[in-house]
Amino acid sequence: MSAMSDPQRKYEEVRHRFLSRTKSGRARIEELADAIDAIGCEKAAAEIEQLAHRLAGSAGTFGLAEIGRRASEAELEANALRRGKATHRSLAGTARAMSAAIEASE
Amino acid sequence: MNDVSLPRLLLVEDDPDIREIAIMALEDIGGFTVHACVDGIEALAQAQSIRPDLIILDWMMPGMNGGQTLARLREMDATSDIPIVFMTAKVRPEETSRMLELGAIDVVAKPFDPVALPAHMRQIWEKYLATAGSGS
């Protein structure tokens, strides 16, 4: 008999789904990082900022603190790039770090 | 003993996992009654038909964002007085000030702790009742 309460079980189910969905989005993050790095693609930078914002606001709810931290860094870097205070290379770097955190998470 | 009855909530959140965790926390842990919808357009329709006591509104949503949704809710007689709490990852001081200036009664930061969320919402509600009751 499982000792897990109903809310706990529901939480684990949703967390698992969230992490699976996030991991399956890694390829897109890597693609965007390459586009930002190689050609300074602004559309890719905007999409990274949006993705990072979403992850920064949700990962911590599921106990995925490192993903949340790296996502916040990527969001801040994207914002800084828009204001001319960062480079495409640095944004690509933070996006890849976010991707690595996703890969490492369980 | 605090016998303030719990408000009926309308949760407006486009992320399906966040929406599900928030509903679970508020209903299963907190005992709230929660109606949920996924965007601003649905929020306008549901707020008019359900007349919730309190709306929890995401800020960044596709289409109509939280600020635009709040403005539209304020324009309709049926929903103009419903108190609104923003739930958002945009929590720099200038961002939260702007949300309060737009008319929100409070701002809840994302990511949220699902275990703590119900008590936080209850606290916000009790503070709102105390303020509304005093006429200030």
gemmi code that builds the backbone of each chain (N, CA, C; Angstrom):
import gemmi

chains = {
    "A": [
        ("MET", (0.861, -1.198, 0.000), (0.000, 0.000, 0.000), (0.891, 1.240, 0.000)),
        ("SER", (0.580, 2.194, -0.875), (1.421, 3.376, -0.966), (1.156, 4.294, 0.211)),
        ("ALA", (2.254, 4.845, 0.763), (2.103, 5.780, 1.873), (1.931, 7.198, 1.357)),
        ("MET", (2.013, 7.400, 0.029), (1.956, 8.740, -0.526), (0.524, 9.264, -0.477)),
        ("SER", (0.365, 10.506, 0.003), (-0.968, 11.083, 0.058), (-1.432, 11.434, -1.348)),
        ("ASP", (-2.729, 11.725, -1.457), (-3.281, 12.050, -2.758), (-2.640, 13.298, -3.362)),
        ("PRO", (-2.552, 14.422, -2.621), (-1.903, 15.601, -3.206), (-0.444, 15.327, -3.584)),
        ("GLN", (0.230, 14.528, -2.757), (1.641, 14.221, -3.039), (1.759, 13.420, -4.334)),
        ("ARG", (0.865, 12.467, -4.507), (0.888, 11.645, -5.705), (0.597, 12.494, -6.938)),
        ("LYS", (-0.399, 13.373, -6.811), (-0.744, 14.255, -7.924), (0.448, 15.152, -8.270)),
        ("TYR", (1.081, 15.680, -7.221), (2.236, 16.557, -7.416), (3.329, 15.835, -8.180)),
        ("GLU", (3.616, 14.580, -7.782), (4.682, 13.811, -8.443), (4.333, 13.551, -9.909)),
        ("GLU", (3.064, 13.281, -10.170), (2.635, 13.025, -11.549), (2.851, 14.261, -12.420)),
        ("VAL", (2.428, 15.411, -11.892), (2.548, 16.654, -12.664), (4.018, 17.037, -12.814)),
        ("ARG", (4.791, 16.839, -11.765), (6.226, 17.137, -11.819), (6.910, 16.293, -12.906)),
        ("HIS", (6.552, 15.026, -12.931), (7.135, 14.120, -13.926), (6.792, 14.587, -15.337)),
        ("ARG", (5.544, 14.981, -15.516), (5.093, 15.457, -16.821), (5.805, 16.755, -17.195)),
        ("PHE", (5.943, 17.647, -16.238), (6.623, 18.917, -16.465), (8.071, 18.679, -16.891)),
        ("LEU", (8.750, 17.788, -16.163), (10.161, 17.541, -16.464), (10.315, 16.855, -17.831)),
        ("SER", (9.423, 15.928, -18.134), (9.482, 15.265, -19.455), (9.308, 16.274, -20.571)),
        ("ARG", (8.315, 17.146, -20.388), (8.037, 18.150, -21.408), (9.225, 19.109, -21.552)),
        ("THR", (9.809, 19.481, -20.431), (10.946, 20.397, -20.444), (12.161, 19.743, -21.121)),
        ("LYS", (12.391, 18.480, -20.803), (13.528, 17.775, -21.420), (13.332, 17.641, -22.928)),
        ("SER", (12.095, 17.434, -23.353), (11.872, 17.285, -24.793), (12.041, 18.624, -25.517)),
        ("GLY", (12.046, 19.725, -24.779), (12.257, 21.048, -25.371), (13.725, 21.438, -25.481)),
        ("ARG", (14.609, 20.575, -24.996), (16.049, 20.895, -25.006), (16.583, 21.111, -26.412)),
        ("ALA", (16.138, 20.260, -27.332), (16.664, 20.350, -28.699), (16.391, 21.741, -29.281)),
        ("ARG", (15.218, 22.275, -28.985), (14.853, 23.603, -29.484), (15.756, 24.672, -28.856)),
        ("ILE", (16.036, 24.539, -27.560), (16.913, 25.504, -26.882), (18.299, 25.479, -27.530)),
        ("GLU", (18.816, 24.284, -27.808), (20.145, 24.164, -28.431), (20.148, 24.791, -29.830)),
        ("GLU", (19.067, 24.548, -30.562), (18.899, 25.109, -31.921), (18.929, 26.633, -31.863)),
        ("LEU", (18.192, 27.185, -30.899), (18.115, 28.639, -30.749), (19.473, 29.208, -30.336)),
        ("ALA", (20.166, 28.511, -29.425), (21.490, 28.962, -28.975), (22.455, 29.008, -30.166)),
        ("ASP", (22.365, 27.995, -31.025), (23.244, 27.974, -32.214), (22.921, 29.144, -33.138)),
        ("ALA", (21.645, 29.424, -33.324), (21.232, 30.526, -34.205), (21.675, 31.875, -33.642)),
        ("ILE", (21.587, 32.012, -32.344), (21.997, 33.259, -31.698), (23.514, 33.433, -31.834)),
        ("ASP", (24.233, 32.340, -31.605), (25.697, 32.378, -31.634), (26.226, 32.616, -33.050)),
        ("ALA", (25.634, 31.876, -34.005), (26.193, 31.881, -35.362), (25.834, 33.145, -36.140)),
        ("ILE", (24.571, 33.564, -36.056), (24.133, 34.677, -36.914), (23.506, 35.818, -36.139)),
        ("GLY", (23.576, 35.781, -34.811), (23.005, 36.871, -34.017), (21.517, 37.039, -34.237)),
        ("CYS", (20.816, 35.905, -34.358), (19.395, 35.948, -34.697), (18.560, 36.556, -33.567)),
        ("GLU", (17.913, 37.702, -33.832), (17.124, 38.398, -32.802), (15.836, 37.652, -32.463)),
        ("LYS", (15.268, 36.998, -33.478), (14.030, 36.251, -33.242), (14.311, 35.084, -32.285)),
        ("ALA", (15.480, 34.438, -32.485), (15.875, 33.342, -31.606), (16.109, 33.854, -30.193)),
        ("ALA", (16.709, 35.029, -30.090), (16.963, 35.622, -28.771), (15.642, 35.905, -28.057)),
        ("ALA", (14.665, 36.403, -28.810), (13.357, 36.690, -28.216), (12.679, 35.409, -27.757)),
        ("GLU", (12.821, 34.346, -28.547), (12.190, 33.078, -28.163), (12.876, 32.492, -26.925)),
        ("ILE", (14.199, 32.609, -26.852), (14.929, 32.141, -25.659), (14.458, 32.909, -24.427)),
        ("GLU", (14.276, 34.219, -24.582), (13.837, 35.029, -23.440), (12.465, 34.558, -22.935)),
        ("GLN", (11.593, 34.271, -23.873), (10.245, 33.826, -23.510), (10.289, 32.453, -22.812)),
        ("LEU", (11.056, 31.535, -23.397), (11.213, 30.176, -22.831), (11.821, 30.266, -21.433)),
        ("ALA", (12.860, 31.090, -21.323), (13.571, 31.221, -20.052), (12.657, 31.824, -18.994)),
        ("HIS", (11.877, 32.813, -19.386), (10.947, 33.432, -18.432), (9.957, 32.402, -17.902)),
        ("ARG", (9.438, 31.604, -18.807), (8.451, 30.593, -18.412), (9.088, 29.585, -17.438)),
        ("LEU", (10.277, 29.123, -17.773), (10.960, 28.157, -16.909), (11.354, 28.781, -15.568)),
        ("ALA", (11.795, 30.015, -15.596), (12.194, 30.693, -14.359), (11.012, 30.791, -13.401)),
        ("GLY", (9.829, 30.910, -13.961), (8.645, 31.051, -13.132), (7.973, 29.743, -12.750)),
        ("SER", (8.446, 28.641, -13.291), (7.750, 27.375, -13.018), (8.643, 26.295, -12.427)),
        ("ALA", (9.899, 26.248, -12.802), (10.764, 25.141, -12.376), (10.845, 25.007, -10.855)),
        ("GLY", (10.937, 26.141, -10.167), (11.049, 26.112, -8.717), (9.839, 25.495, -8.038)),
        ("THR", (8.674, 25.632, -8.643), (7.456, 25.040, -8.086), (7.567, 23.527, -8.026)),
        ("PHE", (8.380, 22.963, -8.928), (8.557, 21.515, -8.976), (9.890, 21.085, -8.356)),
        ("GLY", (10.493, 21.974, -7.569), (11.735, 21.638, -6.879), (12.943, 21.576, -7.788)),
        ("LEU", (12.831, 22.149, -8.984), (13.933, 22.085, -9.958), (14.695, 23.413, -9.920)),
        ("ALA", (15.341, 23.631, -8.788), (15.949, 24.933, -8.496), (17.047, 25.305, -9.493)),
        ("GLU", (17.851, 24.341, -9.897), (18.975, 24.658, -10.793), (18.453, 25.087, -12.166)),
        ("ILE", (17.423, 24.427, -12.656), (16.819, 24.840, -13.930), (16.299, 26.267, -13.785)),
        ("GLY", (15.599, 26.525, -12.682), (15.049, 27.863, -12.450), (16.146, 28.918, -12.412)),
        ("ARG", (17.248, 28.586, -11.759), (18.353, 29.541, -11.638), (18.973, 29.844, -13.000)),
        ("ARG", (19.219, 28.792, -13.765), (19.842, 28.984, -15.090), (18.875, 29.695, -16.037)),
        ("ALA", (17.592, 29.421, -15.872), (16.594, 30.093, -16.706), (16.545, 31.585, -16.378)),
        ("SER", (16.612, 31.923, -15.091), (16.636, 33.343, -14.690), (17.844, 34.045, -15.285)),
        ("GLU", (18.979, 33.357, -15.268), (20.211, 33.945, -15.834), (20.037, 34.197, -17.329)),
        ("ALA", (19.450, 33.213, -18.014), (19.247, 33.364, -19.464), (18.267, 34.506, -19.752)),
        ("GLU", (17.229, 34.615, -18.932), (16.251, 35.686, -19.140), (16.903, 37.050, -18.937)),
        ("LEU", (17.690, 37.164, -17.884), (18.383, 38.435, -17.601), (19.359, 38.784, -18.713)),
        ("GLU", (20.040, 37.756, -19.229), (21.017, 37.993, -20.295), (20.307, 38.450, -21.576)),
        ("ALA", (19.165, 37.827, -21.865), (18.394, 38.220, -23.055), (17.910, 39.662, -22.922)),
        ("ASN", (17.479, 40.004, -21.727), (17.042, 41.375, -21.456), (18.210, 42.346, -21.622)),
        ("ALA", (19.375, 41.950, -21.112), (20.575, 42.795, -21.219), (20.981, 42.965, -22.683)),
        ("LEU", (20.837, 41.889, -23.470), (21.182, 41.972, -24.897), (20.300, 43.005, -25.586)),
        ("ARG", (19.003, 42.993, -25.255), (18.072, 43.951, -25.863), (18.464, 45.384, -25.534)),
        ("ARG", (19.072, 45.561, -24.354), (19.484, 46.913, -23.944), (20.928, 47.216, -24.346)),
        ("GLY", (21.523, 46.324, -25.125), (22.902, 46.537, -25.578), (23.951, 46.293, -24.511)),
        ("LYS", (23.578, 45.554, -23.453), (24.521, 45.340, -22.346), (25.059, 43.912, -22.311)),
        ("ALA", (24.793, 43.117, -23.310), (25.310, 41.748, -23.372), (25.579, 41.426, -24.839)),
        ("THR", (26.202, 40.276, -25.060), (26.506, 39.883, -26.437), (25.688, 38.656, -26.822)),
        ("HIS", (25.603, 38.410, -28.112), (24.895, 37.217, -28.569), (25.595, 35.967, -28.043)),
        ("ARG", (26.920, 36.034, -28.016), (27.684, 34.878, -27.523), (27.356, 34.588, -26.054)),
        ("SER", (27.271, 35.646, -25.243), (26.990, 35.410, -23.820), (25.573, 34.865, -23.636)),
        ("LEU", (24.633, 35.343, -24.445), (23.268, 34.813, -24.343), (23.231, 33.344, -24.757)),
        ("ALA", (23.935, 33.022, -25.831), (23.988, 31.624, -26.272), (24.564, 30.750, -25.160)),
        ("GLY", (25.563, 31.272, -24.466), (26.187, 30.533, -23.366), (25.210, 30.260, -22.232)),
        ("THR", (24.431, 31.287, -21.856), (23.473, 31.078, -20.764), (22.342, 30.148, -21.204)),
        ("ALA", (21.969, 30.206, -22.475), (20.937, 29.297, -22.977), (21.434, 27.849, -22.927)),
        ("ARG", (22.674, 27.636, -23.293), (23.245, 26.275, -23.236), (23.366, 25.796, -21.791)),
        ("ALA", (23.691, 26.696, -20.884), (23.758, 26.329, -19.460), (22.375, 25.921, -18.957)),
        ("MET", (21.353, 26.605, -19.428), (19.972, 26.260, -19.069), (19.663, 24.853, -19.608)),
        ("SER", (20.056, 24.588, -20.831), (19.838, 23.285, -21.433), (20.563, 22.189, -20.651)),
        ("ALA", (21.781, 22.463, -20.221), (22.563, 21.483, -19.454), (21.899, 21.190, -18.112)),
        ("ALA", (21.354, 22.228, -17.494), (20.657, 22.040, -16.209), (19.425, 21.153, -16.413)),
        ("ILE", (18.741, 21.341, -17.522), (17.568, 20.514, -17.816), (17.985, 19.058, -17.989)),
        ("GLU", (19.070, 18.851, -18.742), (19.538, 17.483, -18.971), (19.895, 16.797, -17.658)),
        ("ALA", (20.511, 17.545, -16.757), (21.013, 16.963, -15.503), (19.905, 16.716, -14.479)),
        ("SER", (18.743, 17.293, -14.677), (17.696, 17.228, -13.637), (16.912, 15.913, -13.658)),
        ("GLU", (16.500, 15.525, -12.469), (15.682, 14.297, -12.337), (14.463, 14.587, -11.482)),
    ],
    "B": [
        ("MET", (-10.501, 32.057, 17.186), (-10.468, 31.188, 16.010), (-10.908, 31.983, 14.781)),
        ("ASN", (-10.219, 31.772, 13.679), (-10.516, 32.486, 12.455), (-11.577, 31.731, 11.686)),
        ("ASP", (-12.792, 32.337, 11.541), (-13.815, 31.608, 10.808), (-14.177, 32.317, 9.519)),
        ("VAL", (-13.214, 33.040, 8.952), (-13.435, 33.672, 7.656), (-13.657, 32.587, 6.624)),
        ("SER", (-14.783, 32.685, 5.867), (-15.035, 31.654, 4.868), (-14.149, 31.904, 3.650)),
        ("LEU", (-13.844, 30.811, 2.967), (-12.896, 30.892, 1.871), (-13.570, 31.462, 0.626)),
        ("PRO", (-12.848, 32.277, -0.131), (-13.419, 32.831, -1.353), (-13.471, 31.786, -2.459)),
        ("ARG", (-14.436, 31.940, -3.373), (-14.428, 31.141, -4.599), (-13.448, 31.793, -5.560)),
        ("LEU", (-12.554, 30.992, -6.089), (-11.464, 31.542, -6.886), (-11.665, 31.269, -8.372)),
        ("LEU", (-11.233, 32.221, -9.180), (-11.066, 31.975, -10.607), (-9.560, 32.092, -10.879)),
        ("LEU", (-8.973, 31.003, -11.341), (-7.537, 30.979, -11.653), (-7.368, 31.102, -13.161)),
        ("VAL", (-6.573, 32.084, -13.590), (-6.316, 32.295, -15.017), (-4.831, 32.037, -15.269)),
        ("GLU", (-4.514, 30.912, -15.878), (-3.110, 30.488, -16.045), (-2.988, 29.652, -17.300)),
        ("ASP", (-2.074, 30.068, -18.193), (-1.978, 29.363, -19.471), (-1.067, 28.129, -19.408)),
        ("ASP", (-0.141, 28.062, -18.444), (0.746, 26.882, -18.358), (-0.035, 25.726, -17.722)),
        ("PRO", (-0.191, 24.607, -18.418), (-1.049, 23.533, -17.911), (-0.523, 22.896, -16.618)),
        ("ASP", (0.796, 22.769, -16.485), (1.335, 22.128, -15.283), (1.203, 23.055, -14.074)),
        ("ILE", (1.496, 24.317, -14.264), (1.338, 25.284, -13.169), (-0.122, 25.371, -12.774)),
        ("ARG", (-0.995, 25.386, -13.783), (-2.424, 25.464, -13.496), (-2.855, 24.261, -12.656)),
        ("GLU", (-2.431, 23.077, -13.049), (-2.843, 21.870, -12.324), (-2.298, 21.849, -10.896)),
        ("ILE", (-1.041, 22.246, -10.712), (-0.462, 22.259, -9.360), (-1.153, 23.309, -8.485)),
        ("ALA", (-1.437, 24.461, -9.070), (-2.107, 25.507, -8.291), (-3.510, 25.054, -7.871)),
        ("ILE", (-4.240, 24.426, -8.793), (-5.581, 23.921, -8.459), (-5.471, 22.877, -7.359)),
        ("MET", (-4.533, 21.952, -7.516), (-4.352, 20.892, -6.518), (-4.036, 21.482, -5.148)),
        ("ALA", (-3.109, 22.442, -5.128), (-2.725, 23.046, -3.847), (-3.907, 23.779, -3.216)),
        ("LEU", (-4.600, 24.576, -4.017), (-5.679, 25.406, -3.468), (-6.895, 24.560, -3.072)),
        ("GLU", (-7.230, 23.562, -3.867), (-8.401, 22.734, -3.563), (-8.085, 21.663, -2.518)),
        ("ASP", (-7.093, 20.810, -2.831), (-6.838, 19.629, -1.999), (-6.197, 19.986, -0.668)),
        ("ILE", (-5.272, 20.959, -0.689), (-4.595, 21.347, 0.553), (-5.359, 22.485, 1.231)),
        ("GLY", (-5.792, 23.458, 0.442), (-6.381, 24.665, 1.023), (-7.884, 24.628, 1.227)),
        ("GLY", (-8.580, 23.716, 0.528), (-10.024, 23.650, 0.669), (-10.787, 24.714, -0.097)),
        ("PHE", (-10.116, 25.448, -0.978), (-10.796, 26.452, -1.796), (-11.623, 25.774, -2.890)),
        ("THR", (-12.602, 26.495, -3.403), (-13.279, 26.102, -4.639), (-12.631, 26.894, -5.752)),
        ("VAL", (-12.133, 26.176, -6.760), (-11.361, 26.833, -7.820), (-11.984, 26.541, -9.180)),
        ("HIS", (-12.262, 27.619, -9.909), (-12.581, 27.503, -11.324), (-11.335, 27.953, -12.067)),
        ("ALA", (-11.033, 27.299, -13.188), (-9.792, 27.640, -13.881), (-10.055, 27.896, -15.357)),
        ("CYS", (-9.236, 28.772, -15.924), (-9.282, 28.963, -17.368), (-7.883, 29.290, -17.870)),
        ("VAL", (-7.736, 29.290, -19.193), (-6.382, 29.270, -19.751), (-5.910, 30.592, -20.338)),
        ("ASP", (-6.843, 31.559, -20.501), (-6.412, 32.826, -21.090), (-7.372, 33.952, -20.718)),
        ("GLY", (-7.015, 35.154, -21.144), (-7.789, 36.331, -20.785), (-9.204, 36.314, -21.344)),
        ("ILE", (-9.349, 35.847, -22.561), (-10.689, 35.820, -23.198), (-11.634, 34.928, -22.399)),
        ("GLU", (-11.144, 33.742, -22.056), (-11.956, 32.819, -21.255), (-12.230, 33.415, -19.880)),
        ("ALA", (-11.247, 34.135, -19.342), (-11.409, 34.758, -18.018), (-12.566, 35.755, -18.010)),
        ("LEU", (-12.698, 36.535, -19.069), (-13.779, 37.515, -19.127), (-15.136, 36.807, -19.094)),
        ("ALA", (-15.266, 35.724, -19.866), (-16.530, 34.987, -19.916), (-16.820, 34.308, -18.585)),
        ("GLN", (-15.830, 33.643, -18.026), (-16.040, 32.906, -16.765), (-16.304, 33.855, -15.600)),
        ("ALA", (-15.590, 34.974, -15.568), (-15.792, 35.924, -14.465), (-17.222, 36.449, -14.480)),
        ("GLN", (-17.763, 36.684, -15.670), (-19.137, 37.175, -15.771), (-20.145, 36.117, -15.353)),
        ("SER", (-19.890, 34.856, -15.712), (-20.905, 33.838, -15.419), (-20.770, 33.298, -13.989)),
        ("ILE", (-19.527, 33.135, -13.502), (-19.325, 32.528, -12.178), (-19.375, 33.563, -11.051)),
        ("ARG", (-18.968, 34.812, -11.360), (-18.834, 35.864, -10.342), (-18.001, 35.375, -9.153)),
        ("PRO", (-16.715, 35.056, -9.410), (-15.877, 34.583, -8.310), (-15.651, 35.692, -7.281)),
        ("ASP", (-15.211, 35.279, -6.091), (-14.903, 36.259, -5.049), (-13.541, 36.881, -5.271)),
        ("LEU", (-12.659, 36.131, -5.926), (-11.275, 36.573, -6.116), (-10.727, 35.941, -7.395)),
        ("ILE", (-9.996, 36.724, -8.149), (-9.377, 36.212, -9.378), (-7.861, 36.183, -9.210)),
        ("ILE", (-7.264, 35.035, -9.522), (-5.795, 34.908, -9.553), (-5.402, 34.916, -11.020)),
        ("LEU", (-4.626, 35.913, -11.400), (-4.402, 36.192, -12.815), (-2.917, 36.154, -13.163)),
        ("ASP", (-2.564, 35.305, -14.103), (-1.196, 35.260, -14.620), (-0.943, 36.568, -15.368)),
        ("TRP", (0.291, 37.017, -15.392), (0.589, 38.261, -16.115), (0.902, 37.975, -17.581)),
        ("MET", (1.882, 37.092, -17.806), (2.290, 36.835, -19.190), (1.471, 35.699, -19.762)),
        ("MET", (0.567, 36.038, -20.662), (-0.246, 35.035, -21.346), (-0.273, 35.388, -22.821)),
        ("PRO", (-0.439, 34.389, -23.686), (-0.553, 34.710, -25.115), (-1.847, 35.466, -25.379)),
        ("GLY", (-1.838, 36.288, -26.398), (-3.038, 37.069, -26.705), (-3.143, 38.209, -25.711)),
        ("MET", (-4.202, 38.252, -24.956), (-4.428, 39.300, -23.956), (-3.626, 38.991, -22.691)),
        ("ASN", (-2.736, 39.900, -22.312), (-1.935, 39.612, -21.114), (-2.729, 39.955, -19.851)),
        ("GLY", (-2.130, 39.755, -18.702), (-2.841, 39.950, -17.445), (-3.308, 41.385, -17.248)),
        ("GLY", (-2.454, 42.334, -17.621), (-2.814, 43.742, -17.468), (-4.009, 44.118, -18.329)),
        ("GLN", (-4.026, 43.625, -19.551), (-5.139, 43.897, -20.470), (-6.412, 43.220, -19.976)),
        ("THR", (-6.254, 42.022, -19.437), (-7.408, 41.297, -18.901), (-8.000, 42.050, -17.722)),
        ("LEU", (-7.136, 42.525, -16.827), (-7.625, 43.301, -15.685), (-8.399, 44.524, -16.153)),
        ("ALA", (-7.854, 45.236, -17.139), (-8.512, 46.443, -17.644), (-9.899, 46.111, -18.187)),
        ("ARG", (-10.011, 45.004, -18.916), (-11.316, 44.624, -19.476), (-12.298, 44.216, -18.381)),
        ("LEU", (-11.799, 43.528, -17.345), (-12.664, 43.142, -16.230), (-13.201, 44.384, -15.517)),
        ("ARG", (-12.392, 45.403, -15.422), (-12.796, 46.638, -14.752), (-13.838, 47.413, -15.554)),
        ("GLU", (-13.902, 47.182, -16.839), (-14.858, 47.897, -17.700), (-16.262, 47.317, -17.609)),
        ("MET", (-16.372, 46.056, -17.144), (-17.678, 45.393, -17.135), (-18.307, 45.511, -15.753)),
        ("ASP", (-19.572, 45.930, -15.699), (-20.248, 46.113, -14.409), (-20.194, 44.848, -13.554)),
        ("ALA", (-20.421, 43.701, -14.230), (-20.519, 42.439, -13.483), (-19.205, 42.049, -12.804)),
        ("THR", (-18.095, 42.556, -13.314), (-16.792, 42.089, -12.820), (-15.906, 43.219, -12.297)),
        ("SER", (-16.379, 44.437, -12.346), (-15.511, 45.588, -12.051), (-15.006, 45.594, -10.613)),
        ("ASP", (-15.785, 44.981, -9.698), (-15.390, 45.036, -8.284), (-14.687, 43.788, -7.780)),
        ("ILE", (-14.509, 42.805, -8.645), (-13.879, 41.554, -8.182), (-12.398, 41.809, -7.919)),
        ("PRO", (-11.911, 41.522, -6.716), (-10.482, 41.756, -6.443), (-9.611, 40.787, -7.235)),
        ("ILE", (-8.461, 41.280, -7.634), (-7.559, 40.513, -8.491), (-6.171, 40.451, -7.882)),
        ("VAL", (-5.598, 39.242, -7.908), (-4.210, 39.022, -7.484), (-3.435, 38.540, -8.695)),
        ("PHE", (-2.327, 39.190, -8.997), (-1.476, 38.691, -10.068), (-0.559, 37.598, -9.525)),
        ("MET", (-0.346, 36.555, -10.348), (0.636, 35.520, -10.013), (1.634, 35.514, -11.164)),
        ("THR", (2.878, 35.866, -10.882), (3.785, 36.149, -11.975), (5.251, 35.975, -11.594)),
        ("ALA", (6.059, 35.689, -12.609), (7.506, 35.631, -12.410), (8.126, 37.031, -12.534)),
        ("LYS", (7.326, 37.999, -12.953), (7.825, 39.380, -13.087), (7.690, 40.068, -11.730)),
        ("VAL", (8.688, 39.953, -10.900), (8.562, 40.468, -9.533), (9.634, 41.489, -9.183)),
        ("ARG", (10.201, 42.158, -10.180), (11.073, 43.284, -9.829), (10.183, 44.372, -9.215)),
        ("PRO", (10.687, 45.169, -8.271), (9.842, 46.153, -7.574), (9.054, 47.051, -8.514)),
        ("GLU", (9.694, 47.491, -9.615), (8.955, 48.394, -10.517), (7.821, 47.653, -11.224)),
        ("GLU", (7.998, 46.340, -11.437), (6.940, 45.557, -12.092), (5.770, 45.339, -11.143)),
        ("THR", (6.061, 44.974, -9.884), (4.958, 44.747, -8.950), (4.242, 46.059, -8.626)),
        ("SER", (4.994, 47.161, -8.551), (4.346, 48.465, -8.319), (3.362, 48.765, -9.426)),
        ("ARG", (3.773, 48.484, -10.659), (2.904, 48.750, -11.809), (1.631, 47.915, -11.717)),
        ("MET", (1.784, 46.640, -11.313), (0.603, 45.768, -11.203), (-0.351, 46.278, -10.128)),
        ("LEU", (0.183, 46.767, -9.034), (-0.672, 47.306, -7.966), (-1.325, 48.606, -8.413)),
        ("GLU", (-0.583, 49.421, -9.162), (-1.163, 50.667, -9.692), (-2.304, 50.386, -10.661)),
        ("LEU", (-2.195, 49.275, -11.383), (-3.273, 48.901, -12.313), (-4.539, 48.463, -11.591)),
        ("GLY", (-4.379, 48.132, -10.299), (-5.569, 47.811, -9.519), (-5.565, 46.448, -8.852)),
        ("ALA", (-4.472, 45.683, -9.002), (-4.406, 44.404, -8.293), (-4.314, 44.660, -6.791)),
        ("ILE", (-4.855, 43.741, -5.991), (-4.757, 43.908, -4.535), (-3.465, 43.317, -3.992)),
        ("ASP", (-2.837, 42.434, -4.757), (-1.573, 41.833, -4.325), (-0.913, 41.141, -5.516)),
        ("VAL", (0.339, 40.752, -5.318), (1.087, 40.030, -6.346), (1.757, 38.824, -5.683)),
        ("VAL", (1.511, 37.635, -6.244), (2.148, 36.411, -5.748), (3.254, 36.029, -6.716)),
        ("ALA", (4.449, 35.789, -6.158), (5.595, 35.506, -7.017), (5.595, 34.060, -7.494)),
        ("LYS", (6.038, 33.895, -8.736), (6.334, 32.562, -9.243), (7.867, 32.434, -9.253)),
        ("PRO", (8.444, 31.248, -9.021), (7.728, 30.009, -8.704), (7.141, 30.064, -7.293)),
        ("PHE", (6.010, 29.399, -7.111), (5.390, 29.371, -5.796), (5.590, 27.989, -5.180)),
        ("ASP", (5.514, 27.950, -3.867), (5.565, 26.700, -3.127), (4.134, 26.184, -3.015)),
        ("PRO", (3.818, 25.031, -3.584), (2.429, 24.566, -3.574), (1.889, 24.355, -2.153)),
        ("VAL", (2.748, 24.005, -1.224), (2.284, 23.774, 0.158), (1.935, 25.096, 0.833)),
        ("ALA", (2.692, 26.150, 0.497), (2.481, 27.453, 1.139), (1.418, 28.298, 0.433)),
        ("LEU", (1.110, 27.977, -0.826), (0.212, 28.822, -1.602), (-1.161, 29.026, -0.951)),
        ("PRO", (-1.818, 27.963, -0.454), (-3.148, 28.168, 0.131), (-3.142, 29.143, 1.305)),
        ("ALA", (-2.153, 29.021, 2.191), (-2.091, 29.925, 3.346), (-1.829, 31.354, 2.882)),
        ("HIS", (-1.027, 31.504, 1.859), (-0.725, 32.833, 1.331), (-1.991, 33.466, 0.752)),
        ("MET", (-2.763, 32.677, -0.002), (-3.988, 33.211, -0.590), (-5.001, 33.556, 0.515)),
        ("ARG", (-5.048, 32.735, 1.532), (-5.967, 33.001, 2.634), (-5.608, 34.314, 3.329)),
        ("GLN", (-4.307, 34.522, 3.512), (-3.797, 35.755, 4.133), (-4.176, 36.978, 3.295)),
        ("ILE", (-4.006, 36.862, 1.982), (-4.352, 37.957, 1.071), (-5.840, 38.257, 1.160)),
        ("TRP", (-6.641, 37.214, 1.213), (-8.089, 37.385, 1.269), (-8.506, 38.072, 2.564)),
        ("GLU", (-7.940, 37.624, 3.672), (-8.292, 38.211, 4.974), (-7.872, 39.670, 5.040)),
        ("LYS", (-6.731, 39.987, 4.468), (-6.260, 41.384, 4.451), (-7.194, 42.221, 3.579)),
        ("TYR", (-7.627, 41.651, 2.463), (-8.543, 42.366, 1.573), (-9.866, 42.640, 2.294)),
        ("LEU", (-10.422, 41.640, 2.994), (-11.680, 41.810, 3.716), (-11.545, 42.887, 4.775)),
        ("ALA", (-10.418, 42.874, 5.480), (-10.204, 43.857, 6.542), (-10.136, 45.268, 5.954)),
        ("THR", (-9.486, 45.390, 4.794), (-9.358, 46.697, 4.131), (-10.689, 47.134, 3.555)),
        ("ALA", (-11.385, 46.203, 2.913), (-12.671, 46.526, 2.290), (-13.683, 46.909, 3.361)),
        ("GLY", (-13.595, 46.189, 4.483), (-14.529, 46.441, 5.574), (-14.343, 47.798, 6.214)),
        ("SER", (-13.072, 48.265, 6.208), (-12.786, 49.549, 6.845), (-13.053, 50.700, 5.896)),
        ("GLY", (-13.364, 50.341, 4.615), (-13.682, 51.396, 3.644), (-12.465, 52.124, 3.112)),
        ("SER", (-11.301, 51.633, 3.466), (-10.087, 52.341, 2.989), (-9.480, 51.675, 1.762)),
    ],
}
model = gemmi.Model(1)
for chain_id, residues in chains.items():
    chain = gemmi.Chain(chain_id)
    for i, (resn, *xyz) in enumerate(residues, 1):
        res = gemmi.Residue()
        res.name, res.seqid = resn, gemmi.SeqId(i, " ")
        for name, pos in zip(("N", "CA", "C"), xyz):
            atom = gemmi.Atom()
            atom.name, atom.element = name, gemmi.Element(name[0])
            atom.pos, atom.b_iso = gemmi.Position(*pos), 0.0
            res.add_atom(atom)
        chain.add_residue(res)
    model.add_chain(chain)
structure = gemmi.Structure()
structure.add_model(model)
structure.setup_entities()
